[in-house]
Amino acid sequence: MDRLFQPFQRGEGEKRFQGLGLGLYIASQIAEAHGGKIEVTSNAQETRFAFTMTV
């Protein structure tokens, strides 16, 4: 999870999904540009992404 928001990184699960690994990177950059951040937590049951932004 340390590299999850880096460009061109993909998870280590199934390889059947295609993509460049840019989606979470782009989302994190947009959040950062607006003074926010995206965080991730994960356990055996779920993976949760949270977007926070100061007003």
C-alpha positions as CSV (number, residue, x, y, z in Angstrom):
1,M,0.0,0.0,0.0
2,D,3.0,2.3,0.3
3,R,3.2,2.8,-3.5
4,L,-0.6,2.7,-4.2
5,F,-0.8,6.4,-5.1
6,Q,2.4,6.4,-7.2
7,P,2.1,6.4,-11.0
8,F,2.2,3.1,-12.9
9,Q,1.7,1.0,-9.8
10,R,-0.7,-1.9,-9.7
11,G,-1.9,-4.2,-7.0
12,E,-0.4,-7.7,-6.6
13,G,-3.8,-9.5,-7.0
14,E,-5.2,-10.9,-10.1
15,K,-3.6,-9.8,-13.3
16,R,-6.7,-10.0,-15.5
17,F,-7.5,-6.3,-15.1
18,Q,-5.9,-4.0,-17.6
19,G,-4.8,-0.5,-17.0
20,L,-1.8,1.8,-16.6
21,G,-2.0,2.2,-12.9
22,L,-2.7,5.9,-13.1
23,G,-6.2,6.3,-11.7
24,L,-5.4,6.5,-8.0
25,Y,-2.4,8.7,-8.8
26,I,-4.5,11.2,-10.8
27,A,-7.2,11.2,-8.0
28,S,-4.6,11.9,-5.3
29,Q,-3.1,14.7,-7.4
30,I,-6.5,16.3,-7.9
31,A,-7.2,16.0,-4.2
32,E,-3.8,17.6,-3.3
33,A,-4.3,20.4,-5.8
34,H,-7.5,21.3,-3.9
35,G,-5.9,21.1,-0.4
36,G,-7.1,17.6,0.4
37,K,-5.8,14.1,0.5
38,I,-6.9,10.5,-0.2
39,E,-6.1,7.8,2.3
40,V,-6.6,4.1,2.2
41,T,-7.1,1.4,4.9
42,S,-7.5,-2.3,4.2
43,N,-8.2,-5.5,6.0
44,A,-9.4,-9.0,5.1
45,Q,-13.0,-7.8,4.6
46,E,-12.6,-4.4,2.8
47,T,-10.5,-1.8,1.4
48,R,-11.6,1.8,2.1
49,F,-10.6,5.0,0.5
50,A,-11.3,8.3,2.2
51,F,-11.1,11.8,0.7
52,T,-10.7,14.7,3.1
53,M,-10.5,18.4,2.4
54,T,-10.3,21.4,4.5
55,V,-13.0,24.1,3.9
